[in-house]
Amino acid sequence: MKTKYKNVLKAAAFMLGLVVLIEGASLIFKPKRKYVEGGVHDQAANGILSEPENTIDMLVLGDSETYCSIIPLRLWEKQGITSFVCGTSAQKLCYSEEFLHKAFRNQSPNVVILETNAIYRDFSVSDEIIHKADRIFPVFRYHDRWKTFNDRDASLAAKYSYMEGSKGYMYNVSVDPADTTGYMKADKRVNPVSKRNAEYVKSIKEFCDKKGAKFILLSTPSTKNWNIQRHNGIVQLADELGVEYIDMNTESADVGIDWSRDTRDKGNHLNFYGAVKVTDWLGNYFKESGLLEDHRGNESYAEAWNGDIEYFRKAVNIDLATFES
């Protein structure tokens, strides 16, 4: 019996020691600065961590459809809305949830938008485990940081000084027209959301409820990624969860996308011209709803955001008349 207890104690001591080592390694290897050379992944989306505390009123989660469709600086220019796009390429819902929790560390957005294309992206149990383990022990994600490790990284304190000038939007003016044959053709069939993905959307919604944020499902225009069967599936999910759903692919939305001009890759993603239309539609919607405040009269906001607009214009060389139209 004594031998059995000794073995249990040895196992417990080993596990405790392992946890301490992993936690220590996580503190050391976790990026201390929000730069690519500092080891950070998805630099643009992680720029949310450097925004001044409680200054972002709208958070956008999802895959590449988000950062190709929504221009936060235009929302500021036209409506005084402060927003940030935490979109990443092929984002899975377990990663969307991670960004949600990460953003709420220092922000208290009134609105959280989830772009619905991510809801139809499959992911495995191992994906879930990896993302959850990464949140607790960052060493699992940043284990290869020894390649860029330097004296500054030896500090345990993180300084998230990198400011994402475009607030997560990815500028692109390429034009590659789309074939709209069959796009959003009437059909009563439903492409159902998988049980696992529905549970994640429910979890995100419940977190938003707890934090007092309005949760909205949004389908941005895409002839490649969206169809009426998926629309019907999200309508069904939205009804079940009691959340608002906006589908910009439907005629009722009247976004005005010109598929001969407003897409950069045959309808898969919008270019800048299409993103302007989506952004203006959202801006007008939120202005009429009264959900989001106009901060343009607040000097503490205006100085920083107007400076970001100037940075954005210079960085992408946008025609000022186009941006201000």
C-alpha positions, 0 to 999 in steps of 0.5 A: 500500500505504501508503495502505491501511495509513493507511486501516486505522489511521484506521478503527481510531483512529475505532473506538477513539475511538468506544468511549472516547466511548461508555464515557465516556457510559455512566459519566456517564449510568448511574444512580448511585442506585436511584431512579426519579427517578435514571433507573433502570429496573425499580426494584423488581427492581434493589433486589437491588443494594442488599442487603448483600453475600452475604445473599440465599440465594434468587433468583427470576427471571421475569415478572409471575408471580413478583412476584405469587406469591412474598412474600420477607418471608413466607418470612423470617417463617415460615422465616428464608429470605432471598430476592429477586424480580427479576421484571419485567413481560413479562420475556424470558430475555435480561433474566432472564440479565442479572438473574442476572449482576447479582445475582451481583455482590454475592450468592451465592444457594444457589438460583435459581428461574426462573418458566417463563412467561418460557420461552415468551415469544418475543424477537428477535435485536435484543432479545438484542443490545440487552440485551448491549450495555446490559450493556457500555455502559449509555448505550444504555439510559439515553441519555435520562437528560439529562432528569433529570441533576443535579450528583449524577450527575456523579460516576462512583461509583454508590451503590445506596442504595435498599432495596426494602422488599418484596424485589420482591413486588407486593402486591394484594388485588383479587379477580376469579374465574377460569373453570377450564374445561379448566384443566390437562386431561389431554393428551399433546400437547407445547408445545415450547420454542423452540431459542433459549429452550432455549439461554438456559435452558441458559446460566442453568443452566450459570452456576448450576452454575458458581456452586454454586447449585441451579437450579429451574424453577417454574410458579406457578399461573395458569389464563390462562398455563399448561396441560398442553401447556406443562407437558409442554414444560417436563418435556421441557426439564427432563429434557434439562437435568437440572434440577428442575421444580416445577409448582404447577398440578398436583394433585400440588403440592397448593397449595390455590389457590381460583380464586374468591378467590385471583386478582386478574384472572380467573386471570392472576395471583394476589392476596395470598391466593394468593401466601400459599399459594404462598409457604408451600408453597415455604417448607415445601419448602425447610425439608424439603429443607434447601437453605436456612438459617434466619437468624432466630437471626442478629442481623445478619439479623434486625434488617434483615429484621424491620424490612422486615416492619414497613415492608411492613405499614405500606406496604400496610396488611396485616391483621397476623392475615392476614400472621402466619397 
